[in-house]
Amino acid sequence: MSELLREKEVAQLIGLSVHWLRRKRWSGGGIPFIKIADGTGGAVRYRREDVEAFIASRSRRSTSDPGNESKAAA
């Protein structure tokens, strides 16, 4: 089983805010997450492998390189 990370840990790893993670959970397009409890107020966790995949998908060779994001959407 993959290690589960709290949102604060993920935010530090990716260099973005907890607010960004929360906004992406609501709007979509962020890192896949796990909701531990049903309903409101449940704990949210991220699998380390999903965070690492998210980071890898942002790799670019130049500023004009669209990266893997556009290839997956095509």
URJOPE-V187662 format. One record per pair of residues at least 4 apart in sequence whose ideal C-beta (glycine too) atoms are under 8 Angstrom apart, sorted by the first residue. I is the first residue (numbers start at 1). J is the second residue. D is the distance in whole Angstrom. If there is no record, write none. Layout:
BEGIN
i=I j=J d=D
i=I j=J d=D
END
This chain:
BEGIN
i=2 j=47 d=4
i=2 j=48 d=5
i=2 j=49 d=5
i=2 j=50 d=8
i=3 j=47 d=7
i=3 j=48 d=4
i=4 j=34 d=7
i=4 j=45 d=4
i=4 j=46 d=7
i=4 j=47 d=6
i=4 j=48 d=8
i=5 j=9 d=4
i=5 j=10 d=5
i=5 j=13 d=7
i=5 j=45 d=6
i=5 j=46 d=5
i=5 j=47 d=8
i=5 j=48 d=6
i=5 j=51 d=6
i=6 j=10 d=7
i=6 j=45 d=7
i=6 j=46 d=8
i=7 j=11 d=6
i=7 j=18 d=5
i=7 j=21 d=5
i=7 j=22 d=7
i=7 j=44 d=6
i=7 j=46 d=7
i=8 j=12 d=7
i=8 j=18 d=6
i=9 j=13 d=6
i=10 j=14 d=6
i=10 j=21 d=6
i=10 j=31 d=7
i=10 j=46 d=5
i=10 j=51 d=6
i=11 j=15 d=8
i=11 j=16 d=6
i=11 j=17 d=6
i=11 j=18 d=5
i=11 j=20 d=7
i=11 j=21 d=6
i=13 j=51 d=6
i=13 j=55 d=8
i=14 j=31 d=8
i=14 j=51 d=7
i=14 j=54 d=7
i=14 j=55 d=6
i=16 j=20 d=4
i=16 j=21 d=7
i=17 j=21 d=7
i=18 j=22 d=6
i=19 j=23 d=6
i=20 j=24 d=6
i=20 j=30 d=8
i=21 j=25 d=6
i=21 j=30 d=6
i=21 j=31 d=7
i=22 j=26 d=7
i=23 j=27 d=6
i=23 j=30 d=8
i=24 j=28 d=7
i=24 j=29 d=6
i=24 j=30 d=3
i=24 j=31 d=7
i=25 j=30 d=6
i=25 j=33 d=6
i=25 j=44 d=7
i=30 j=54 d=8
i=31 j=46 d=6
i=31 j=50 d=6
i=31 j=51 d=6
i=31 j=54 d=5
i=32 j=46 d=8
i=32 j=47 d=7
i=32 j=50 d=5
i=33 j=44 d=5
i=33 j=45 d=7
i=33 j=46 d=5
i=33 j=50 d=8
i=34 j=44 d=7
i=34 j=45 d=5
i=34 j=46 d=7
i=34 j=47 d=7
i=35 j=42 d=5
i=35 j=43 d=8
i=35 j=44 d=6
i=36 j=42 d=5
i=36 j=43 d=4
i=36 j=44 d=7
i=36 j=45 d=6
i=37 j=41 d=7
i=37 j=42 d=3
i=37 j=43 d=6
i=38 j=42 d=6
i=46 j=50 d=6
i=46 j=51 d=5
i=47 j=51 d=7
i=48 j=52 d=6
i=49 j=53 d=6
i=50 j=54 d=6
i=51 j=55 d=7
i=52 j=56 d=6
i=53 j=57 d=6
i=54 j=58 d=7
i=55 j=59 d=8
i=56 j=68 d=8
i=57 j=67 d=7
i=57 j=68 d=5
i=57 j=69 d=6
i=57 j=72 d=8
i=58 j=67 d=7
i=58 j=69 d=8
i=59 j=67 d=7
i=59 j=68 d=8
i=60 j=65 d=4
i=60 j=67 d=5
i=61 j=65 d=5
i=66 j=70 d=4
i=66 j=71 d=7
i=67 j=71 d=8
i=68 j=72 d=6
i=69 j=73 d=7
i=70 j=74 d=6
END
